[in-house]
Amino acid sequence: MSKRNLPLGTRDELGPAMARKQQIIQTIQTTFSQQGFAPVKTPVLEYADVFTGMNGGNLGTYSLPAEEEQLVLRPDLTMPIARVMSTTGIVPPVKLSYSGDVFRRHKRHTGGYDQITQAGIEIIGYPGSKAEEECLLLAGQLCTQLQIKQFTIELGNAGFVDAVLAALPLAEPARAELKQALIAKNLSTYQDRIKPLVNSPYADFLQNWPWLFGPLDTVLAQVEKLPETPGVAAILADLQRVAAFLKRYVPNAEVTLDLCSSAPQPYYTGLSFHAYAAAGDYLFSGGRYDRLLASFQQTPLAAVGFAFDVDALVASVPVQDASPQQLVYFTEDQWLAAQQYVAKRPNATLCLATSLAAAQQQADQQQAQLIDLSSQEETNA
């Protein structure tokens, strides 16, 4: 019966895992607030046009029937922030934070969930590097605060691939086909597309380009094979600046580079970054996207941000040894004393059993410690 089953891609959340998730969200929100980020909440339902600036092929949106324009369950939280900026008269610069669920259809039988909890920030109106650095520093500090002791931050730049492609002596259709093969890691097609360049100064670099990711020094050594190319030197210098910043201020992060992938979304304009736990689980991502508001207004506006995958954090944050749960049994005239006891102990909860025997049975079932206020004696389960 469908009323007893869940739709594919969904799940119920309860018990200790849900409690840990709530604690992680609270930690993130508190830190954002302490750092001066104003919270923003946007509706789960949005018009589909809000997300036209995103890569539609990767959205997998949930569409809803509507009498007017098409509605979707939001697949992203950054574009709604852009809508807020363009419609509410907020004067930049501004620092905003958010948390909430997004909905994205995954391929069936892949093990992914369609409802994902995110928490992140947007720094809008600051064109300098300090905005990028605050994002990285804040994300790194939160990982440390959540006791994720080791993680990897992979850096990239939205302009690198296009800068190299623009310099190649190829016609536009061939250049686009080469980019598609590179991004998709379709190596047979890629090799076919670089054959006309076998005698060009770019030949050695092109042979290695699909593998241009990994440890910082290794990737930079491979880039040395690239002939002088307009725009590339500035991109590499910026990536080295960011890597040096991370080495100094987020020392528990391993820094790697990826220079053979596309930008996460079309509106990215510069730095991009992805973070992974030691086990390879995704933690957060973000970057600079000065074209963020292009779908809503003519005037560009500098923007940087990042978002945590809260569900991934729940899986990656070490489980702390919890104090034994306490069940507090009390009589009808001991409500005040019982509430005061529970208020002082985060692992205590009121036991609403009608008799001490029933309270003891509940404590045994839950492997909890029974606190008997009715006799002012403690009984260990």
C-alpha positions as CSV (number, residue, x, y, z in Angstrom):
1,M,0.0,0.0,0.0
2,S,1.4,3.4,-1.0
3,K,0.3,5.1,2.2
4,R,2.8,2.9,4.1
5,N,5.7,3.4,1.7
6,L,7.9,6.3,0.8
7,P,8.4,7.7,-2.7
8,L,11.8,6.7,-4.3
9,G,14.5,9.1,-3.3
10,T,13.0,10.1,0.0
11,R,13.5,9.0,3.6
12,D,12.3,9.5,7.2
13,E,14.8,11.1,9.6
14,L,14.6,10.3,13.3
15,G,16.5,9.1,16.3
16,P,20.1,9.9,17.1
17,A,21.0,10.7,13.4
18,M,18.3,13.4,13.3
19,A,19.4,14.8,16.7
20,R,23.0,15.0,15.3
21,K,21.7,16.8,12.2
22,Q,19.8,19.4,14.2
23,Q,22.9,20.0,16.4
24,I,25.1,20.5,13.3
25,I,22.6,22.9,11.7
26,Q,22.5,24.8,15.0
27,T,26.3,25.0,15.1
28,I,26.4,26.3,11.6
29,Q,23.7,28.8,12.0
30,T,25.1,30.1,15.3
31,T,28.6,30.6,13.7
32,F,27.1,32.4,10.7
33,S,25.2,34.7,13.0
34,Q,28.3,35.4,15.1
35,Q,30.2,36.3,12.0
36,G,27.5,38.9,11.0
37,F,25.6,37.0,8.3
38,A,21.9,38.0,8.2
39,P,19.6,34.9,7.9
40,V,17.3,34.7,4.9
41,K,14.5,32.1,4.3
42,T,13.0,31.6,0.9
43,P,10.0,29.5,0.0
44,V,10.3,25.9,-1.0
45,L,8.1,26.6,-4.1
46,E,9.5,28.9,-6.7
47,Y,8.7,29.8,-10.3
48,A,10.8,27.6,-12.7
49,D,12.2,30.8,-14.3
50,V,14.1,31.6,-11.1
51,F,16.6,28.8,-12.0
52,T,17.1,29.6,-15.7
53,G,20.6,30.8,-14.9
54,M,21.6,27.3,-13.8
55,N,22.8,24.2,-15.8
56,G,19.4,22.8,-16.6
57,G,20.7,19.4,-17.5
58,N,21.8,18.8,-14.0
59,L,18.8,20.2,-12.1
60,G,16.3,17.3,-12.2
61,T,13.6,19.5,-10.8
62,Y,10.3,18.5,-9.4
63,S,7.7,20.4,-11.3
64,L,4.2,21.1,-10.0
65,P,1.0,21.8,-12.0
66,A,0.0,25.5,-11.8
67,E,-2.6,27.7,-13.4
68,E,0.0,30.3,-14.3
69,E,3.7,29.9,-14.7
70,Q,5.4,26.6,-14.0
71,L,6.3,26.0,-10.3
72,V,9.1,23.8,-9.0
73,L,10.4,22.6,-5.7
74,R,13.6,24.6,-5.4
75,P,16.6,22.6,-6.6
76,D,19.1,25.2,-5.3
77,L,19.2,28.0,-2.6
78,T,21.6,30.4,-4.3
79,M,19.4,31.5,-7.1
80,P,16.5,32.3,-4.8
81,I,18.9,34.5,-2.9
82,A,19.7,36.3,-6.2
83,R,15.9,36.8,-6.7
84,V,15.7,38.3,-3.2
85,M,18.5,40.7,-3.9
86,S,17.0,41.8,-7.2
87,T,13.4,42.3,-5.9
88,T,13.6,43.6,-2.3
89,G,15.8,46.7,-2.7
90,I,18.6,45.4,-0.4
91,V,21.6,47.7,-0.9
92,P,24.9,45.9,-1.3
93,P,27.4,45.0,0.1
94,V,25.6,42.5,2.2
95,K,26.3,39.2,3.9
96,L,23.5,36.6,4.0
97,S,23.1,33.1,5.3
98,Y,20.5,30.4,4.7
99,S,19.6,26.8,5.5
100,G,16.9,24.6,4.1
101,D,16.1,21.6,1.9
102,V,16.5,21.4,-1.9
103,F,14.9,18.9,-4.2
104,R,16.8,17.3,-7.1
105,R,15.8,14.2,-9.0
106,H,18.5,11.6,-9.0
107,K,18.8,8.6,-11.3
108,R,17.0,5.7,-9.7
109,H,19.0,2.9,-8.0
110,T,22.0,5.2,-7.5
111,G,21.5,5.4,-3.7
112,G,21.1,9.2,-3.7
113,Y,18.3,11.1,-2.0
114,D,16.2,13.7,-3.8
115,Q,15.7,15.9,-0.7
116,I,19.0,17.4,0.5
117,T,19.6,19.8,3.4
118,Q,22.0,22.7,2.7
119,A,23.4,25.5,4.8
120,G,25.5,28.3,3.3
121,I,26.3,32.0,2.9
122,E,26.3,34.6,0.2
123,I,28.7,37.6,0.2
124,I,27.3,40.1,-2.3
125,G,28.9,43.4,-3.4
126,Y,32.5,42.7,-2.5
127,P,34.7,42.3,-5.6
128,G,38.0,41.7,-3.8
129,S,39.7,38.6,-2.7
130,K,38.7,39.1,1.0
131,A,35.2,37.8,0.3
132,E,36.6,34.6,-1.2
133,E,39.0,34.2,1.8
134,E,36.2,34.7,4.3
135,C,34.2,31.9,2.7
136,L,37.1,29.5,2.8
137,L,38.1,30.4,6.3
138,L,34.6,30.1,7.6
139,A,34.0,26.8,5.9
140,G,37.3,25.5,7.2
141,Q,36.7,26.7,10.7
142,L,33.3,25.0,10.8
143,C,34.8,21.7,9.6
144,T,37.4,22.0,12.4
145,Q,34.7,23.0,14.9
146,L,32.7,19.9,13.9
147,Q,35.8,17.8,14.5
148,I,36.4,16.9,10.9
149,K,40.2,16.9,11.4
150,Q,41.4,16.2,7.9
151,F,39.7,17.2,4.6
152,T,40.7,18.1,1.1
153,I,39.8,21.4,-0.7
154,E,40.0,21.2,-4.5
155,L,40.5,24.5,-6.2
156,G,39.6,25.4,-9.7
157,N,38.8,28.5,-11.8
158,A,35.9,29.0,-14.1
159,G,38.0,30.8,-16.7
160,F,40.9,28.4,-17.1
161,V,39.4,25.9,-19.6
162,D,37.9,28.7,-21.8
163,A,41.2,30.7,-21.7
164,V,43.2,27.7,-23.1
165,L,40.5,26.8,-25.7
166,A,40.4,30.4,-26.9
167,A,44.1,30.3,-27.7
168,L,44.0,27.1,-29.7
169,P,44.1,27.4,-33.5
170,L,40.7,25.8,-34.0
171,A,37.4,26.8,-35.5
172,E,34.6,27.4,-33.1
173,P,32.7,24.1,-33.7
174,A,35.8,22.1,-33.2
175,R,36.7,24.1,-30.1
176,A,33.3,23.4,-28.6
177,E,33.5,19.7,-29.4
178,L,37.0,19.5,-27.8
179,K,35.6,21.2,-24.6
180,Q,32.7,18.8,-24.4
181,A,35.0,15.8,-24.8
182,L,37.4,17.1,-22.1
183,I,34.7,17.9,-19.6
184,A,33.0,14.5,-20.1
185,K,36.3,12.7,-20.0
186,N,35.5,11.1,-23.3
187,L,39.1,10.3,-24.1
188,S,38.6,8.6,-27.5
189,T,36.7,11.7,-28.8
190,Y,39.2,14.0,-27.1
191,Q,42.2,12.4,-28.8
192,D,40.4,12.7,-32.2
193,R,39.7,16.4,-31.6
194,I,43.4,17.2,-30.7
195,K,44.9,15.5,-33.8
196,P,44.9,18.7,-35.8
197,L,47.1,20.2,-33.1
198,V,49.7,17.5,-33.0
199,N,52.4,19.8,-34.4
200,S,51.3,22.9,-32.5
201,P,53.1,24.4,-29.4
202,Y,50.1,23.1,-27.4
203,A,50.6,19.4,-28.3
204,D,52.4,18.3,-25.1
205,F,50.0,20.1,-22.8
206,L,46.9,18.8,-24.6
207,Q,48.1,15.2,-24.2
208,N,48.1,15.7,-20.4
209,W,45.1,18.0,-20.0
210,P,42.4,15.4,-19.2
211,W,44.5,14.4,-16.1
212,L,45.3,17.9,-14.9
213,F,44.0,17.4,-11.4
214,G,45.6,16.4,-8.1
215,P,48.3,17.7,-5.8
216,L,49.0,21.4,-6.2
217,D,52.7,21.1,-7.1
218,T,52.1,18.2,-9.5
219,V,49.4,20.1,-11.4
220,L,51.4,23.3,-11.6
221,A,54.4,21.4,-13.0
222,Q,52.2,20.1,-15.8
223,V,50.9,23.5,-16.5
224,E,54.5,24.6,-17.3
225,K,54.1,22.7,-20.6
226,L,51.4,25.2,-21.6
227,P,52.7,28.0,-23.9
228,E,52.1,31.5,-22.8
229,T,48.4,32.0,-23.0
230,P,46.4,35.2,-22.4
231,G,44.7,35.2,-19.0
232,V,46.3,32.0,-17.8
233,A,49.1,33.5,-15.8
234,A,46.6,35.7,-13.8
235,I,44.4,32.6,-13.1
236,L,47.4,30.5,-11.9
237,A,48.6,33.4,-9.7
238,D,45.2,33.7,-8.1
239,L,45.0,30.0,-7.4
240,Q,48.4,30.0,-5.8
241,R,47.4,32.9,-3.7
242,V,44.3,31.0,-2.5
243,A,46.4,27.9,-1.8
244,A,48.9,29.9,0.3
245,F,46.0,31.4,2.2
246,L,44.6,28.0,3.0
247,K,48.0,26.6,4.0
248,R,48.3,29.5,6.5
249,Y,44.8,29.7,7.9
250,V,43.3,26.2,7.3
251,P,46.3,24.0,7.9
252,N,44.3,20.8,8.3
253,A,43.1,21.0,4.7
254,E,45.0,19.4,1.9
255,V,44.9,21.6,-1.2
256,T,44.5,20.1,-4.7
257,L,43.9,21.6,-8.1
258,D,41.5,20.7,-10.9
259,L,42.1,22.5,-14.2
260,C,40.3,20.1,-16.6
261,S,36.7,20.5,-15.4
262,S,34.0,23.0,-16.2
263,A,32.6,25.6,-13.7
264,P,29.9,24.2,-11.4
265,Q,27.4,26.5,-13.0
266,P,27.3,28.9,-15.9
267,Y,27.2,32.0,-13.7
268,Y,30.6,31.2,-12.1
269,T,33.3,33.7,-13.1
270,G,36.4,32.9,-11.1
271,L,37.5,30.8,-8.2
272,S,35.6,27.5,-7.5
273,F,36.2,25.1,-4.7
274,H,35.0,21.7,-3.5
275,A,35.8,20.0,-0.2
276,Y,35.8,16.4,0.7
277,A,36.3,14.4,3.9
278,A,39.1,11.9,4.2
279,A,36.8,9.1,3.2
280,G,36.0,11.0,0.0
281,D,32.5,12.3,1.1
282,Y,31.5,15.7,-0.3
283,L,31.3,18.4,2.4
284,F,30.9,21.8,0.8
285,S,31.4,23.8,-2.4
286,G,31.3,27.3,-3.7
287,G,33.2,30.1,-5.4
288,R,32.9,33.4,-7.1
289,Y,29.9,34.0,-9.4
290,D,29.7,37.6,-10.5
291,R,27.1,36.7,-13.1
292,L,24.7,35.4,-10.4
293,L,22.2,38.2,-10.9
294,A,22.4,38.2,-14.7
295,S,19.0,36.5,-14.9
296,F,17.4,39.2,-12.8
297,Q,19.0,42.5,-13.7
298,Q,21.3,44.1,-16.3
299,T,23.9,45.4,-13.8
300,P,26.4,42.8,-12.7
301,L,27.2,42.5,-9.0
302,A,30.1,40.7,-7.3
303,A,29.1,37.6,-5.4
304,V,30.9,34.8,-3.6
305,G,29.4,32.0,-1.5
306,F,29.4,28.4,-0.5
307,A,27.1,25.7,0.8
308,F,27.5,22.7,3.1
309,D,25.8,19.5,2.3
310,V,24.4,18.9,5.9
311,D,23.5,15.3,5.2
312,A,27.1,14.6,4.2
313,L,28.3,16.4,7.4
314,V,26.1,14.1,9.5
315,A,27.9,11.1,7.9
316,S,31.4,12.6,8.3
317,V,31.3,14.2,11.8
318,P,32.6,11.8,14.4
319,V,30.0,10.4,16.8
320,Q,30.7,11.6,20.3
321,D,30.3,9.3,23.3
322,A,27.0,10.4,24.7
323,S,26.2,10.4,28.4
324,P,23.6,7.8,29.4
325,Q,20.0,9.0,29.0
326,Q,18.2,9.7,32.2
327,L,14.5,9.2,32.7
328,V,13.1,11.4,35.5
329,Y,10.1,9.8,37.3
330,F,8.1,12.1,39.5
331,T,4.8,12.5,41.2
332,E,2.0,15.0,40.3
333,D,3.1,17.5,42.9
334,Q,6.8,17.4,41.7
335,W,6.4,19.1,38.3
336,L,8.6,22.1,39.2
337,A,11.4,19.9,40.7
338,A,11.3,17.6,37.7
339,Q,11.5,20.5,35.2
340,Q,14.4,22.1,37.1
341,Y,16.3,18.8,37.1
342,V,15.8,18.3,33.3
343,A,16.7,21.9,32.6
344,K,20.2,21.4,34.1
345,R,20.9,18.1,32.3
346,P,20.8,17.9,28.4
347,N,20.6,14.1,28.6
348,A,17.6,14.0,30.9
349,T,13.9,13.8,29.9
350,L,10.7,13.6,31.8
351,C,9.2,10.1,32.3
352,L,5.4,10.3,32.1
353,A,4.8,6.8,33.3
354,T,2.0,6.5,35.9
355,S,3.9,4.2,38.2
356,L,7.4,3.6,39.3
357,A,7.2,0.1,38.0
358,A,6.2,1.3,34.5
359,A,9.0,3.9,34.6
360,Q,11.5,1.2,35.5
361,Q,10.3,-0.9,32.6
362,Q,10.7,2.0,30.2
363,A,14.2,2.7,31.5
364,D,15.1,-1.0,31.0
365,Q,13.8,-0.9,27.4
366,Q,15.8,2.2,26.6
367,Q,18.9,1.2,28.5
368,A,18.6,4.5,30.4
369,Q,19.2,5.6,34.0
370,L,16.0,6.0,36.1
371,I,15.9,9.1,38.4
372,D,13.2,8.6,40.9
373,L,12.3,12.0,42.4
374,S,9.3,10.5,44.2
375,S,11.6,8.8,46.7
376,Q,14.7,11.1,46.1
377,E,16.6,7.9,45.2
378,E,18.4,7.0,42.0
379,T,18.0,3.6,40.5
380,N,20.4,2.4,37.8
381,A,18.8,0.5,34.9
